[in-house]
Amino acid sequence: MRDLGSHTKDLVSAVLSYEFDGGEIDAWAIDLVRGGEFAQWRDALTDSGLFTDTAVEVIGSAWRRDPELLVDALLDGADEVSRRRLKTTRRPSLLPVHIPADRIVGFG
């Protein structure tokens, strides 16, 4: 992570690569990160026991400023093809659409 230092970047990447456990990185998860949703990744850092609460807050603040820092960490162990595919921002027409429940006919 460009503004967190190489040691912190390496630890964050190691923890998050373990979270994927060799599975394929989901493009929707990357889209959510780019949309500012990263609580599950922050929780993974907290649960790892490798970071103090203060360190997790500093990392979370960095992610809020620049979500691509988290994207980079998630893609650290990915193969080159996956990394290139997921580093490219997808067209808005391909992103998930959020429709409030009260606007869905027949809901509730």
Secondary structure, DSSP 8 states (H G I E B T S, - for coil): -TTT-HHHHHHHHHHHHHHHTT----HHHHHHHHTT--HHHHHHHHHHTSS-HHHHHHHHHHHHH-THHHHHHHTTTS-HHHHHHHHS---GGGS-----GGGSTT--
